[in-house]
Amino acid sequence: MATEQPTSQQREEVALRLEDLIDALIEHPLWRSPPNQNPTLFFTWDFVMRSKYMLSEYDSILAGRAVQFPSQFQGGAGSGEAAAVKVFRDVCSRTVMLEMMVNDTSGRTAMMTGNSGPAVDFGQRVKDAVKALMEACPEDHVLAGMMD
């Protein structure tokens, strides 16, 4: 299991890829301002935003400082090196779920997100952004996060 801290370059790369994915989701042709949101796009965007927030608290968790929204961390954020590494692993392992969601053609993602319509075609830009995020996450952190 990966217990080593990610480098600042790895964290920055993941953060940048999360931003790219957020931009791709917001620029999707089906994206609408509330209250007329496509539920699948909104759910996916919210999922990515939570990952972005979790990663943004890495340094606070590492230093033992309080996080702004502790309820966003399953089991609490914790503090110290092991807790910070766990957060990074969680963020990286969440990309597996994102990959499944954006590549779903069965309609399960739509059904799971309360969308009564057909499966959402996320488009190549979103799919490419998810792939780049997957590539930015060190594989050992992805796998370790899935086992936590």
N, C-alpha and C positions, 0 to 999 in steps of 0.2 A: 504494500500500500504506500502511495506517495505521501511522505510526511515532510519533504523538504519544501522550504518556502519557494514560491515562484519568484523569479527575478522581477525587478521593477519593469524591465522591458517586456516580459511576458504579460504582466498585469496591464501595462499600457496598451499592448497590442489587442488584448481581449476587450478592453474598454473601447478602443477605437472601432473594433469590429461590431460591438454592441451598438454603438452610435450609428454605424453604417446600416445596420439592420433596422434600427428605429426609423431612419430616414427612408429606407426602402418601403417599409410598411406604410408610413404616412403618405408617401407618394404613389401608393397603389391606386389604380383607377376606382376601386370600390370603397376607398377610404372616404368617410363622410364625417362631418363635425357632429357632435352630440346634438340632439338626441337620436339622430338617424344613423347610428353606427351599424356597420356590418358586425354582428356578434363575433364571428370567427376572427376577423382582422383585429377587432378591439381586444379580444381575449389574448391573442398572440402578442399584440403590442404591450399589453399589461404584463404578460409573462416576461417579456424582454426588459421592460422597465424595472421590474422587480430584480432581475439579475443585475442590471446596471446599478441599482441602488445597493444591493448586497456587496458588489465589488467596490463601490465607492467608500464603504465603511471598513475596508481591509486594514488601513493604517490605524484607525481608531481601535479596532479589535486587537491588533498586534500590540499597541501601546497600552491596552487596558483601559481606554477611555470609553465612556458611555456612547452608545449609538443613538441616532435620532429616533428610529422606529424599531425597537427590539422585537416587536411582534412579527416583523417581517422575516425573522429567522426561526426556522423550526427548532424548537428546544432552546431558544434564546441564542444570542450572538456569542456569548462567552467572551473570554479575553485571553490574550497571550498568543504565542507563536502557533500552538496546535489549533487553536480556535480560528486564527486567521487563515491558516492553510486549509482548514475544513471549509471555510467560506469560499475560498478560491476553487476548491474541488467541487463544491455544490454548484457554483456558477458554471463551471465547465461541464459538469454532468447534465445540467439542464439543457445544454445544447443538443443532447441526444433526443430529448422530447421535442425540441423545436424542429429538428430535422424530420422526425416522424410526422409532425403536424403539417409542415409546409409541403411535404411530398405525398400526403395522403390524397388518394383519388377515390377512396371508397365512400367518402361522406362521413366517416366516423368523427373526424375533427369538427366538422360542421355540427353534427348531432351533439357532440360533447360540449360544444360552446353555445348551444341554444339557438343555432341557426337553422331555421326550418327549410331553407333553400338547399340547392345542390352543393356539392363540395366546392370550396373556393379554390380557384386557380391562383396561387400566390404569384405566379409569374417568375420569369428567369431572374430578375434583379433580386427578389427576396430570396430565392433559392441559392443564388450565388453568394449573397450576404451570409446566409446560414452556413454554407460550405466554408467560407472564409473564416467565420467564427469558429467552426469545428477545427479548422487547421491551425488557428491561433492558440487553441487550448492544448496544452501538453497531454498526450494520450494517457500517461500514467495518472494524471489528475482527473481526467474524465472517468477512467475506470474505477479509481479509488472513490470518487464521489458517488458513483453508482452503488458502491458496496456499503457506504455509510448508512 
